[in-house]
Amino acid sequence: MLVRIVSMHFREDACDAFLEIFNKSHGLIRASKGCRFLELLRDENDPCHFMTHSHWESEMALEKYRSSELFKKTWALTKVLFERKAEAWSLLNQEIEVSS
């Protein structure tokens, strides 16, 4: 499984617009083939800083979503609201055995 974290910092006047975009699109993103989980996090100390945390079956599933019209449309509406460039990480979920 691939875990994707995207950190986004918005202009103060754009936070509500971003939340509206996310609220309209999150169900469609969650329904994308290969998406197992999606949540939006908001920084406790900086209300203009958000992160998305998603789980994908594979890198190929994430890339298929990223090449979809849904992503292209959503990202086009979102990126114009940024105060600074977004950062993203793709991480493999590593199972760790804990011994007693």
One Martini backbone bead per residue (centre of mass of N, CA, C, O) as a GRO file, in nm:
protein
  100
    1MET     BB    1   0.099   0.034   0.019
    2LEU     BB    2   0.022   0.378  -0.040
    3VAL     BB    3   0.127   0.682   0.102
    4ARG     BB    4  -0.022   1.012   0.093
    5ILE     BB    5   0.128   1.340   0.129
    6VAL     BB    6  -0.018   1.675   0.136
    7SER     BB    7   0.112   2.003   0.148
    8MET     BB    8  -0.086   2.305   0.220
    9HIS     BB    9  -0.064   2.664   0.160
   10PHE     BB   10  -0.284   2.925   0.213
   11ARG     BB   11  -0.441   3.184   0.166
   12GLU     BB   12  -0.641   3.342   0.380
   13ASP     BB   13  -0.870   3.405   0.148
   14ALA     BB   14  -0.874   3.067   0.052
   15CYS     BB   15  -0.978   2.851   0.255
   16ASP     BB   16  -1.284   2.830   0.189
   17ALA     BB   17  -1.246   2.749  -0.106
   18PHE     BB   18  -1.100   2.487  -0.051
   19LEU     BB   19  -1.319   2.350   0.122
   20GLU     BB   20  -1.525   2.343  -0.106
   21ILE     BB   21  -1.365   2.168  -0.299
   22PHE     BB   22  -1.324   1.927  -0.111
   23ASN     BB   23  -1.626   1.868  -0.045
   24LYS     BB   24  -1.692   1.803  -0.355
   25SER     BB   25  -1.440   1.576  -0.406
   26HIS     BB   26  -1.386   1.349  -0.189
   27GLY     BB   27  -1.587   1.127  -0.282
   28LEU     BB   28  -1.457   1.086  -0.563
   29ILE     BB   29  -1.179   1.012  -0.467
   30ARG     BB   30  -1.261   0.769  -0.287
   31ALA     BB   31  -1.391   0.625  -0.556
   32SER     BB   32  -1.134   0.567  -0.664
   33LYS     BB   33  -0.942   0.352  -0.798
   34GLY     BB   34  -0.739   0.250  -0.514
   35CYS     BB   35  -0.885   0.402  -0.292
   36ARG     BB   36  -0.889   0.361   0.075
   37PHE     BB   37  -0.809   0.664   0.173
   38LEU     BB   38  -0.933   0.991   0.312
   39GLU     BB   39  -0.792   1.297   0.449
   40LEU     BB   40  -0.825   1.603   0.636
   41LEU     BB   41  -0.587   1.836   0.756
   42ARG     BB   42  -0.539   2.079   1.029
   43ASP     BB   43  -0.366   2.314   1.164
   44GLU     BB   44  -0.373   2.424   1.486
   45ASN     BB   45  -0.170   2.698   1.436
   46ASP     BB   46  -0.249   2.693   1.106
   47PRO     BB   47  -0.537   2.751   0.916
   48CYS     BB   48  -0.369   2.744   0.618
   49HIS     BB   49  -0.283   2.447   0.693
   50PHE     BB   50  -0.281   2.154   0.492
   51MET     BB   51  -0.361   1.794   0.475
   52THR     BB   52  -0.329   1.507   0.291
   53HIS     BB   53  -0.446   1.163   0.350
   54SER     BB   54  -0.356   0.871   0.165
   55HIS     BB   55  -0.463   0.551   0.024
   56TRP     BB   56  -0.302   0.312  -0.195
   57GLU     BB   57  -0.261   0.021  -0.360
   58SER     BB   58  -0.072   0.192  -0.565
   59GLU     BB   59   0.113   0.375  -0.774
   60MET     BB   60  -0.070   0.327  -1.018
   61ALA     BB   61  -0.331   0.429  -0.888
   62LEU     BB   62  -0.233   0.714  -0.836
   63GLU     BB   63  -0.154   0.784  -1.132
   64LYS     BB   64  -0.434   0.746  -1.248
   65TYR     BB   65  -0.561   0.971  -1.086
   66ARG     BB   66  -0.353   1.201  -1.175
   67SER     BB   67  -0.469   1.157  -1.490
   68SER     BB   68  -0.736   1.261  -1.427
   69GLU     BB   69  -0.993   1.481  -1.452
   70LEU     BB   70  -1.044   1.522  -1.155
   71PHE     BB   71  -0.762   1.613  -1.079
   72LYS     BB   72  -0.718   1.840  -1.283
   73LYS     BB   73  -0.955   2.013  -1.185
   74THR     BB   74  -0.892   2.030  -0.881
   75TRP     BB   75  -0.598   2.138  -0.904
   76ALA     BB   76  -0.660   2.398  -1.064
   77LEU     BB   77  -0.838   2.523  -0.832
   78THR     BB   78  -0.622   2.497  -0.597
   79LYS     BB   79  -0.332   2.622  -0.684
   80VAL     BB   80  -0.435   2.930  -0.692
   81LEU     BB   81  -0.450   2.939  -0.353
   82PHE     BB   82  -0.163   2.949  -0.293
   83GLU     BB   83   0.114   3.071  -0.109
   84ARG     BB   84   0.265   2.797  -0.160
   85LYS     BB   85   0.417   2.534  -0.244
   86ALA     BB   86   0.360   2.219  -0.264
   87GLU     BB   87   0.390   1.911  -0.079
   88ALA     BB   88   0.508   1.565  -0.145
   89TRP     BB   89   0.444   1.219  -0.032
   90SER     BB   90   0.560   0.884  -0.087
   91LEU     BB   91   0.467   0.591   0.105
   92LEU     BB   92   0.547   0.300   0.252
   93ASN     BB   93   0.390   0.052   0.416
   94GLN     BB   94   0.544  -0.070   0.711
   95GLU     BB   95   0.574  -0.363   0.850
   96ILE     BB   96   0.602  -0.425   1.207
   97GLU     BB   97   0.760  -0.618   1.430
   98VAL     BB   98   0.675  -0.692   1.768
   99SER     BB   99   0.862  -0.762   2.043
  100SER     BB  100   0.859  -0.880   2.392
   0.00000   0.00000   0.00000
